[in-house]
Amino acid sequence: MNKDHTETVTLVKERFTVTVNPTPDDATVTLTSAGETQDGNAIEVDYGSDVSYSVAKEGYTTVTDSVTNVTEDKTIAVTLTEA
């Protein structure tokens, strides 16, 4: 005889966006994940990915950092300081 069975399933979004908002806003943002590098303020990555980013502008100190194990959309504010 078959019995009804209830099971709770948690769905996980498979892709997420990491966005870098630089100040000054015309700074160059470079993002890298899974060996792929792109210029622009945002990158879409797979669940659990690591993302490295660099923010640069002439006359300012470049900021390089990363986020690991991305499991949700992320927005990162980066303020450059004058060199």
C-alpha positions as a Python dict, from the first residue, in 0.01 Angstrom:
ca = {
    (1, 'M'): (0, 0, 0),
    (2, 'N'): (132, 347, -90),
    (3, 'K'): (145, 610, 180),
    (4, 'D'): (145, 982, 116),
    (5, 'H'): (480, 1138, 186),
    (6, 'T'): (548, 1507, 239),
    (7, 'E'): (898, 1642, 207),
    (8, 'T'): (1018, 2000, 240),
    (9, 'V'): (1246, 2107, -44),
    (10, 'T'): (1453, 2425, -36),
    (11, 'L'): (1524, 2567, -380),
    (12, 'V'): (1849, 2754, -427),
    (13, 'K'): (1894, 3021, -691),
    (14, 'E'): (2178, 2900, -912),
    (15, 'R'): (2318, 3233, -1037),
    (16, 'F'): (2383, 3557, -855),
    (17, 'T'): (2499, 3906, -944),
    (18, 'V'): (2793, 4076, -775),
    (19, 'T'): (2790, 4453, -832),
    (20, 'V'): (3067, 4697, -742),
    (21, 'N'): (2966, 5063, -699),
    (22, 'P'): (3282, 5276, -711),
    (23, 'T'): (3341, 5629, -586),
    (24, 'P'): (3435, 5821, -793),
    (25, 'D'): (3172, 5667, -1018),
    (26, 'D'): (3389, 5687, -1331),
    (27, 'A'): (3656, 5456, -1185),
    (28, 'T'): (3732, 5139, -1383),
    (29, 'V'): (3599, 4818, -1228),
    (30, 'T'): (3743, 4480, -1329),
    (31, 'L'): (3577, 4161, -1204),
    (32, 'T'): (3713, 3805, -1222),
    (33, 'S'): (3539, 3476, -1149),
    (34, 'A'): (3616, 3119, -1255),
    (35, 'G'): (3909, 3242, -1465),
    (36, 'E'): (3697, 3487, -1666),
    (37, 'T'): (3770, 3858, -1640),
    (38, 'Q'): (3540, 4137, -1748),
    (39, 'D'): (3526, 4513, -1720),
    (40, 'G'): (3207, 4669, -1591),
    (41, 'N'): (3035, 4709, -1258),
    (42, 'A'): (2859, 4371, -1240),
    (43, 'I'): (2920, 4003, -1303),
    (44, 'E'): (2681, 3708, -1288),
    (45, 'V'): (2826, 3399, -1120),
    (46, 'D'): (2726, 3050, -1016),
    (47, 'Y'): (2621, 2964, -661),
    (48, 'G'): (2924, 2934, -432),
    (49, 'S'): (3162, 3117, -667),
    (50, 'D'): (3448, 3344, -565),
    (51, 'V'): (3480, 3689, -724),
    (52, 'S'): (3790, 3910, -728),
    (53, 'Y'): (3757, 4276, -813),
    (54, 'S'): (3980, 4573, -877),
    (55, 'V'): (3878, 4939, -881),
    (56, 'A'): (4118, 5192, -1032),
    (57, 'K'): (4141, 5549, -1151),
    (58, 'E'): (4440, 5765, -1234),
    (59, 'G'): (4540, 5976, -935),
    (60, 'Y'): (4380, 5734, -686),
    (61, 'T'): (4503, 5430, -495),
    (62, 'T'): (4375, 5110, -659),
    (63, 'V'): (4159, 4883, -442),
    (64, 'T'): (4175, 4507, -499),
    (65, 'D'): (3968, 4262, -295),
    (66, 'S'): (3742, 3959, -327),
    (67, 'V'): (3425, 3797, -202),
    (68, 'T'): (3407, 3422, -149),
    (69, 'N'): (3129, 3166, -160),
    (70, 'V'): (2868, 3391, -323),
    (71, 'T'): (2523, 3262, -223),
    (72, 'E'): (2316, 3574, -282),
    (73, 'D'): (2321, 3892, -490),
    (74, 'K'): (2584, 4128, -349),
    (75, 'T'): (2653, 4500, -389),
    (76, 'I'): (2991, 4629, -278),
    (77, 'A'): (3065, 4999, -230),
    (78, 'V'): (3429, 5093, -293),
    (79, 'T'): (3560, 5443, -225),
    (80, 'L'): (3900, 5524, -371),
    (81, 'T'): (4137, 5760, -193),
    (82, 'E'): (4353, 6011, -372),
    (83, 'A'): (4713, 5898, -411),
}
